[in-house]
Every structure is written in C-alpha cells, then in structure tokens.
Amino acid sequence: MTLDLTPAPARPAAAPKGFIVRAALSNWGLWTALMTPSIITLAVRVEAVAGADYEAVYAMVLSVGAAVGMFGGPVWGRLSDATRSRFGRRRPWIAGGIAAGTAGIAVIAFVPQVWALVFGWALAQAGFNAALAGTMASVPDQVPAKDQGQVSGAFGAAVTGGILAGSGLAALTQDTRLMFMIPCALAIALAAQFVLGFKDPQVEAPREPFSLKAIGATFVFDPRRHPDFGWVWLAKFLLVFGGAAPMVYMVYFTAARLDLTPAEASGVVGVLFLASYALQTAVALGGGWLSDRIGRRRPLFVASGLISAAGLILLATASNLPMIVAAQLVLSVSGGLFAAVDAVLVFQTLPNPDAPAKDLGVANLANGFPQVLLPLAATAVLAVGGGENYALLFAAAAAVAVCGALSVLRVKRVR
C-alpha cells in the first residue's frame, strides 16, 4: 500500500444504487459493537474485575479509550484519504479496523485484569473508529449535498440502532462474554456486505511524500477561515457533552435510585434502552427525511438541544422507574433530532469537500472530547454532597446542552 496526500476527485451527481442502505447497515454493525460496551457491558465487566474501586477504574478505562478513539479518528481519516491500493482507499481501513476492534473486545471479555480492560478498550476504540472513518468518508465521495440529509438520518439511526441492538442483547442474557462478542460478529457480517459491494472511486494523482508533519496537520483547522465549520464543531461538542452523561452513567444511576446492584441494573437499563432507542431511531430517520424535504438543518438541531435539556432536568429529579423511563423517552426524541442533522451539518461545512476524511476526523473530535472529559468532570461532580450526586451532574449537562443549541445559530452557510 502506498500513501498520497492529494485531493480526491469530485463527487458524482447521484449516489450509487443501494449505497446509503449498505453503508447504514455497516455503520449499524460497527456502532452495535462499539456502543454495547459503552453503555452497558463495560460497566458490568469493570465492576466484576475491579471490585470496590470500580468507579475510578471505569473512569480511567473510558478516558483512555475515548482519547485513543478521538485522536485516532482524524489520523485514520487522513490515511484513508491518502491510501492507494488495489482494494481502494476506504476498504482497507474498514476491514482492518473491524478486525482490530474485535480483537480489543475479545481481550476485555476473556482477560480478567484491569490492564486488559484499559488495553482492550483502547484497541477497540482505535479499530472501530478506523472502520467508521472509512465508512463516513465514503459519503462525501459519492453522495450529493441534496441527499445528505437522508444519509445523516440513516447514519444517525445506525448509531441508535446499535444501542438498540446492544440493549436487546443485554436484556436477553447475563453472560457478559456473549454480550461482548455477539455484537462483534454482527459488525463483521454487516461490514463485509458493504466492503464487498462498495466501489471506491479511482484516484489518478501524482504521489507526494508522506510525513509525520502531515499527520500533525491533521488535527489543525482555522476557524477564522472556516467559521461555519468551527461553530458546527462547537455546537456538536456541547450537545454531545450534555447528552453523554445519562448514557455513560445510566447503569450506576439506575442502581443508585432503585437500590440495585450494577449487574441487576444492567438488565433494567437494557430493556429501557431497547424501547427508548427504538423511538430515537424512528425520529432520526424521519428527521433526516424532513431535513431534506424542507431544506433546513439548524431548527432541528436547536430543538434537539432544548429537548435534551428538558429530559436531563427530568432525569435529575427522577426518583422511581416511571420517571426514569419518561426522562429517557424525552432524551430519545432529542437524540433522534440530533442524529438526523448532525452529519449533514458537517458534510455541508467541510473546509475541503474533495478530501473529506481528514476534516470528518476533526469533526469527530467533537464527539470524542466529551467522552474523555466527562468521566473526569463527572467524578468530581458526583462527589459533591457526599457522593452519587446525579442530580447535579444532569442539571449541569442540561445547561451545556442549551449552550450547544444556541451555538448552531451562528452557522451561516447552512439554513
């Protein structure tokens, strides 16, 4: 394989037949393998392996893994843009990434050591994010702007569908090894159908030297030259930060409020997410279609942030299961609206649409930074007032979500 840093050719006027469906299915499998541990099984595994120190170990595992996934994403994207092989630009990163991600999940599932949890989750984040970077970069390659709302909605539904599938598995079995490995098997099968049927565009360009300096430049963009991309980045960061708190801490929050063990709470959370993320998937698909239909993206994003704040306040005051369910359903509507327009806002404000993977990776930092910062901030917030202060955590997250909703109003290029 050789590497090239020159731009890709322009996108075609229409997406290949079936491309959106195949890509969305691949994303669904990848997100199932990645999100199932994120929201349920990793918390249970950490508690079983780490014992009384599980909260501190859990924060460390999440932060290290999120950092690897976050900073790896732009690099994988840049290398994907630059790759030249007989298998294409995107295929090697999708196939290789899912192999590495599955290996990392296997380490977590079968090696009962704290170091294995940290290493395995870091490897899983690196691998699955490489596969996701290759899949996401294929969209600006092949899908025109007028149809990108459908893609954003379909990819958003893939994320929530991954949570949905993982939650269903958690509700059906208490065997954590199966909870970890079955999603990986699904991811391999669905990524294979995309990789085998996906045709990378042929790129004819003179080769340029590859350097570490180029990789360093991967993480840089000038918000003064590209203010719309900068505001979209900030808005994404704030909404993801606000919405991540209930997802990451739902097992422990439910256990605390309902007087359950984390293992018992995982079953409850699995059923809860099964229902709520079914709603979120439907909202994402419908919102993506509506976004293309009306030609507007920002109103749906603003609505997402305000509804998220309402759901977080409701969750902060929840004292029983019906209130927790109601709050999660409100958050699911918010998440669906966010997913419907998140990707399309990025696609339509990219600094260089002809070499998209690098900037898509930079945009993905807005998803990754909250995963790194939230566990660190949450540890301090939860300790206020004697510990387990989830009310303060969710109230603070609500304020952040409102700021995210207001930030997107500064975007001028996209309505």
VMD Tcl script that draws the C-alpha trace (Angstrom):
set ca {
  {0.00 0.00 0.00}
  {1.29 3.48 -0.82}
  {0.16 6.81 0.51}
  {-0.81 10.04 -1.20}
  {-1.93 13.35 0.23}
  {-3.57 14.83 -2.88}
  {-7.29 15.57 -3.09}
  {-9.86 13.08 -4.33}
  {-11.96 13.70 -7.43}
  {-15.28 15.48 -7.20}
  {-18.37 13.59 -6.06}
  {-20.80 12.22 -8.64}
  {-24.21 13.80 -9.15}
  {-26.07 10.83 -7.67}
  {-25.22 8.14 -5.12}
  {-24.80 4.56 -6.40}
  {-27.92 2.46 -6.10}
  {-28.24 0.92 -2.65}
  {-25.19 2.73 -1.32}
  {-26.96 4.51 1.54}
  {-28.64 1.33 2.78}
  {-25.45 -0.76 2.62}
  {-23.38 1.94 4.32}
  {-26.00 2.43 7.04}
  {-26.12 -1.30 7.73}
  {-22.34 -1.37 8.04}
  {-22.46 1.57 10.42}
  {-25.18 -0.16 12.42}
  {-22.98 -3.19 12.95}
  {-19.95 -1.10 13.90}
  {-21.91 1.01 16.36}
  {-23.50 -2.09 17.89}
  {-20.05 -3.50 18.63}
  {-18.81 -0.17 19.99}
  {-21.85 1.12 21.89}
  {-22.88 -2.09 23.66}
  {-19.78 -1.95 25.89}
  {-20.02 1.84 26.18}
  {-23.49 1.87 27.70}
  {-23.85 -1.50 29.46}
  {-21.36 -4.35 29.35}
  {-18.15 -2.46 30.07}
  {-19.61 -1.06 33.31}
  {-20.60 -4.57 34.42}
  {-17.19 -6.03 33.46}
  {-15.29 -3.27 35.28}
  {-17.30 -3.81 38.44}
  {-16.63 -7.55 38.31}
  {-12.87 -7.17 37.69}
  {-12.02 -4.07 39.75}
  {-14.21 -4.67 42.79}
  {-14.57 -1.76 45.23}
  {-12.51 0.58 43.03}
  {-14.81 0.13 40.04}
  {-15.82 3.81 39.70}
  {-12.22 5.06 39.45}
  {-11.22 2.20 37.14}
  {-14.28 2.78 34.97}
  {-13.39 6.47 34.57}
  {-9.81 5.53 33.62}
  {-10.90 2.90 31.08}
  {-13.41 5.27 29.45}
  {-11.00 8.19 29.32}
  {-8.08 6.24 27.82}
  {-10.30 4.53 25.25}
  {-12.05 7.75 24.28}
  {-8.71 9.54 23.88}
  {-7.43 6.81 21.55}
  {-10.63 6.83 19.51}
  {-10.80 10.60 19.39}
  {-7.22 11.32 18.32}
  {-7.02 8.23 16.15}
  {-10.08 9.17 14.11}
  {-8.55 12.13 12.23}
  {-5.36 10.14 11.60}
  {-7.25 7.18 10.17}
  {-9.27 9.59 8.06}
  {-6.18 11.32 6.71}
  {-4.54 8.00 5.91}
  {-7.75 6.85 4.26}
  {-7.72 9.92 2.01}
  {-4.10 9.22 1.18}
  {-4.28 5.46 0.65}
  {-3.80 3.94 -2.80}
  {-4.23 0.20 -3.16}
  {-5.92 -2.22 -5.48}
  {-8.59 -2.60 -2.81}
  {-9.35 1.14 -2.81}
  {-8.95 3.97 -0.32}
  {-11.65 3.08 2.20}
  {-11.86 -0.71 2.14}
  {-8.54 -1.43 3.91}
  {-9.42 0.81 6.81}
  {-12.92 -0.60 7.22}
  {-11.77 -4.23 7.11}
  {-8.61 -3.75 9.16}
  {-10.37 -1.55 11.67}
  {-13.11 -4.03 12.42}
  {-10.54 -6.82 12.88}
  {-8.59 -4.73 15.39}
  {-11.76 -3.62 17.18}
  {-12.98 -7.19 17.57}
  {-9.59 -8.23 18.96}
  {-9.80 -5.47 21.57}
  {-13.29 -6.52 22.66}
  {-12.10 -10.13 22.99}
  {-9.31 -9.01 25.34}
  {-11.87 -7.29 27.58}
  {-14.20 -10.27 27.55}
  {-11.66 -13.00 28.26}
  {-8.81 -11.45 30.30}
  {-9.93 -10.57 33.87}
  {-7.28 -7.93 34.61}
  {-7.52 -4.16 34.93}
  {-4.69 -3.64 32.41}
  {-6.63 -5.79 29.93}
  {-9.70 -3.58 30.33}
  {-7.64 -0.47 29.55}
  {-5.69 -2.01 26.67}
  {-8.67 -3.84 25.18}
  {-10.94 -0.80 25.18}
  {-8.20 1.37 23.68}
  {-7.66 -1.17 20.88}
  {-11.40 -1.49 20.30}
  {-11.80 2.28 20.06}
  {-8.85 2.55 17.65}
  {-10.11 -0.24 15.41}
  {-13.79 0.60 15.24}
  {-13.07 4.30 14.77}
  {-10.79 3.47 11.84}
  {-13.63 1.49 10.26}
  {-16.12 4.28 10.93}
  {-13.74 6.87 9.47}
  {-13.51 4.91 6.23}
  {-17.28 4.49 6.04}
  {-18.06 8.15 6.80}
  {-15.50 9.40 4.28}
  {-17.22 7.44 1.53}
  {-20.32 9.66 1.84}
  {-18.92 12.98 0.52}
  {-17.11 10.87 -2.08}
  {-20.35 9.58 -3.56}
  {-23.46 11.37 -2.24}
  {-24.52 14.84 -3.49}
  {-25.44 17.54 -0.96}
  {-29.16 17.42 -1.76}
  {-29.37 13.81 -0.49}
  {-27.08 14.08 2.51}
  {-29.92 14.61 4.97}
  {-31.05 11.07 4.19}
  {-27.54 9.82 4.86}
  {-27.30 11.76 8.11}
  {-30.62 10.33 9.26}
  {-29.67 6.80 8.20}
  {-26.29 7.02 9.90}
  {-27.89 8.53 12.98}
  {-30.38 5.68 13.02}
  {-27.42 3.30 12.73}
  {-25.95 4.72 15.94}
  {-29.21 4.43 17.84}
  {-29.89 1.09 16.18}
  {-26.54 -0.09 17.54}
  {-27.56 0.97 21.02}
  {-30.91 -0.72 20.47}
  {-29.35 -4.00 19.37}
  {-26.86 -3.96 22.25}
  {-29.60 -3.19 24.76}
  {-31.63 -6.12 23.43}
  {-28.68 -8.45 23.89}
  {-28.14 -7.18 27.43}
  {-31.79 -7.83 28.25}
  {-31.66 -11.39 26.88}
  {-28.52 -12.74 28.55}
  {-26.45 -12.28 31.69}
  {-23.37 -13.85 30.07}
  {-21.04 -10.87 29.63}
  {-18.82 -12.74 27.16}
  {-21.78 -13.20 24.84}
  {-22.77 -9.56 25.39}
  {-19.32 -8.54 24.14}
  {-18.74 -10.97 21.29}
  {-22.15 -11.31 19.60}
  {-22.20 -7.61 18.62}
  {-18.75 -8.07 17.09}
  {-20.00 -10.97 14.99}
  {-22.87 -8.81 13.76}
  {-20.44 -5.99 12.94}
  {-18.20 -8.28 10.90}
  {-21.12 -9.62 8.86}
  {-22.63 -6.19 8.12}
  {-19.30 -4.53 7.35}
  {-18.48 -7.38 4.95}
  {-21.60 -6.76 2.85}
  {-20.59 -3.11 2.48}
  {-16.89 -3.71 1.83}
  {-17.56 -6.39 -0.79}
  {-20.18 -4.30 -2.60}
  {-18.57 -0.89 -2.22}
  {-16.63 0.62 -5.13}
  {-14.03 3.21 -4.19}
  {-13.61 5.99 -6.75}
  {-10.44 5.67 -8.78}
  {-7.98 8.45 -7.99}
  {-5.34 9.41 -10.52}
  {-2.90 11.84 -8.93}
  {0.86 12.28 -8.63}
  {2.26 10.79 -5.47}
  {3.64 13.01 -2.74}
  {5.98 12.16 0.14}
  {4.25 11.05 3.32}
  {5.46 12.63 6.58}
  {4.70 12.88 10.28}
  {4.29 16.62 9.75}
  {1.29 15.88 7.56}
  {-0.20 13.75 10.33}
  {0.33 16.60 12.80}
  {-1.53 18.94 10.47}
  {-4.45 16.53 10.60}
  {-5.62 17.99 13.90}
  {-5.49 21.62 12.76}
  {-8.13 23.80 11.14}
  {-8.53 27.56 11.16}
  {-11.96 28.63 12.47}
  {-11.28 32.14 11.18}
  {-11.08 30.85 7.60}
  {-13.88 28.32 8.10}
  {-16.15 29.83 10.79}
  {-19.19 27.71 9.92}
  {-17.21 24.51 10.42}
  {-15.92 25.92 13.71}
  {-19.41 26.74 15.00}
  {-20.72 23.32 13.96}
  {-17.80 21.74 15.80}
  {-18.55 23.69 18.99}
  {-22.29 23.01 18.82}
  {-21.65 19.28 18.35}
  {-19.21 19.22 21.26}
  {-21.66 20.88 23.65}
  {-24.65 18.73 22.69}
  {-22.65 15.51 22.85}
  {-21.18 16.51 26.23}
  {-24.63 17.23 27.62}
  {-26.19 14.07 26.21}
  {-23.36 11.71 27.16}
  {-23.91 11.89 30.91}
  {-27.10 9.80 31.12}
  {-25.80 7.31 28.57}
  {-22.49 6.66 30.30}
  {-23.83 6.63 33.87}
  {-27.29 5.12 33.37}
  {-26.34 1.73 34.85}
  {-24.87 3.26 38.01}
  {-27.62 5.92 38.24}
  {-30.38 3.33 37.96}
  {-28.67 1.12 40.52}
  {-28.44 4.03 42.97}
  {-32.01 5.28 42.52}
  {-33.66 1.83 42.52}
  {-31.36 0.21 45.11}
  {-29.99 -2.43 42.72}
  {-26.57 -3.90 42.02}
  {-24.90 -2.79 38.76}
  {-25.47 -6.29 37.32}
  {-29.19 -6.12 38.16}
  {-29.44 -2.57 36.85}
  {-27.90 -3.59 33.52}
  {-30.96 -5.72 32.76}
  {-33.31 -2.85 33.58}
  {-31.26 -0.43 31.50}
  {-31.17 -2.91 28.63}
  {-34.98 -3.04 28.47}
  {-35.22 0.74 28.90}
  {-32.79 1.44 26.08}
  {-34.49 -1.14 23.90}
  {-37.69 0.93 23.97}
  {-36.23 4.41 24.02}
  {-33.70 3.91 21.25}
  {-36.34 2.36 19.03}
  {-38.06 5.73 19.29}
  {-34.78 7.56 18.68}
  {-34.09 5.51 15.54}
  {-37.51 6.37 14.12}
  {-37.03 10.07 14.91}
  {-33.59 10.05 13.25}
  {-34.93 8.52 10.03}
  {-37.95 10.82 9.95}
  {-35.87 13.86 10.85}
  {-33.36 13.17 8.08}
  {-36.16 12.92 5.51}
  {-37.81 16.10 6.85}
  {-34.49 17.93 6.81}
  {-34.04 17.22 3.08}
  {-37.69 17.98 2.40}
  {-37.66 21.46 3.93}
  {-34.01 22.17 3.14}
  {-33.29 23.27 6.72}
  {-30.93 21.75 9.29}
  {-30.45 24.27 12.10}
  {-34.03 24.29 13.51}
  {-33.88 20.55 14.15}
  {-30.50 20.93 15.87}
  {-31.79 23.72 18.12}
  {-34.85 21.66 19.02}
  {-32.58 18.74 19.87}
  {-30.59 20.81 22.38}
  {-33.63 22.29 24.10}
  {-35.42 18.95 24.35}
  {-32.22 17.37 25.69}
  {-32.08 19.97 28.47}
  {-35.70 19.23 29.41}
  {-35.03 15.49 29.52}
  {-31.90 15.95 31.64}
  {-33.75 18.08 34.19}
  {-36.49 15.46 34.35}
  {-33.87 12.74 34.88}
  {-32.15 14.78 37.60}
  {-35.38 14.79 39.62}
  {-36.37 11.17 38.89}
  {-36.85 9.04 41.99}
  {-38.55 5.95 40.57}
  {-38.62 3.81 37.44}
  {-41.60 5.53 35.69}
  {-39.85 8.90 35.97}
  {-36.61 7.44 34.66}
  {-38.48 5.92 31.71}
  {-40.22 9.22 30.92}
  {-36.95 11.14 31.03}
  {-35.22 8.63 28.78}
  {-38.00 8.85 26.19}
  {-37.65 12.65 26.08}
  {-33.89 12.26 25.65}
  {-34.52 9.78 22.84}
  {-36.51 12.36 20.86}
  {-33.65 14.81 21.34}
  {-31.07 12.23 20.27}
  {-33.05 11.38 17.15}
  {-33.26 15.00 16.04}
  {-29.54 15.46 16.67}
  {-28.70 12.35 14.68}
  {-30.91 13.49 11.80}
  {-28.85 16.62 11.10}
  {-25.51 16.10 12.84}
  {-23.65 14.54 9.91}
  {-25.23 16.72 7.23}
  {-24.20 19.90 9.05}
  {-20.62 18.62 8.98}
  {-20.79 17.45 5.34}
  {-22.05 20.87 4.20}
  {-19.48 22.95 6.11}
  {-16.36 20.89 5.34}
  {-13.31 23.08 4.61}
  {-12.28 20.75 1.75}
  {-15.12 18.53 0.48}
  {-12.83 16.85 -2.06}
  {-10.58 15.39 0.66}
  {-13.21 14.87 3.34}
  {-11.87 12.18 5.67}
  {-9.34 14.40 7.45}
  {-11.91 17.07 8.34}
  {-14.53 14.47 9.19}
  {-12.00 13.16 11.69}
  {-11.55 16.65 13.10}
  {-15.34 16.95 13.40}
  {-15.38 13.61 15.20}
  {-13.15 15.14 17.88}
  {-16.31 16.95 18.97}
  {-17.78 13.52 19.70}
  {-14.60 12.23 21.32}
  {-13.58 15.08 23.63}
  {-16.77 14.80 25.74}
  {-16.09 11.10 26.27}
  {-12.64 11.95 27.61}
  {-13.63 14.97 29.69}
  {-16.99 13.77 31.01}
  {-15.73 10.92 33.24}
  {-13.10 13.25 34.74}
  {-15.60 16.06 35.38}
  {-18.33 13.67 36.49}
  {-16.12 12.07 39.12}
  {-15.73 15.46 40.82}
  {-19.38 16.45 40.38}
  {-20.72 13.14 41.67}
  {-18.63 13.52 44.84}
  {-20.33 16.83 45.78}
  {-22.51 16.48 48.88}
  {-21.30 13.05 49.91}
  {-21.29 11.15 46.62}
  {-23.66 9.90 43.89}
  {-24.89 13.45 43.16}
  {-26.52 12.56 39.85}
  {-29.00 15.44 40.18}
  {-26.17 17.99 39.96}
  {-24.47 16.07 37.13}
  {-27.60 16.01 34.95}
  {-28.52 19.64 35.75}
  {-25.06 20.78 34.65}
  {-25.36 18.67 31.50}
  {-28.70 20.39 30.73}
  {-27.04 23.82 30.84}
  {-24.34 22.63 28.44}
  {-26.98 21.30 26.02}
  {-28.72 24.69 25.90}
  {-25.41 26.36 25.02}
  {-24.97 23.86 22.19}
  {-28.42 24.63 20.81}
  {-27.63 28.35 20.72}
  {-24.19 27.91 19.16}
  {-25.53 26.43 15.92}
  {-27.42 29.66 15.24}
  {-24.07 31.23 14.33}
  {-23.71 28.93 11.29}
  {-24.42 30.97 8.13}
  {-23.76 28.60 5.21}
  {-26.46 26.10 6.21}
  {-30.06 27.07 6.92}
}
mol new
graphics top color blue
foreach p $ca { graphics top sphere $p radius 0.5 }
foreach p [lrange $ca 0 end-1] q [lrange $ca 1 end] { graphics top cylinder $p $q radius 0.2 }
display resetview
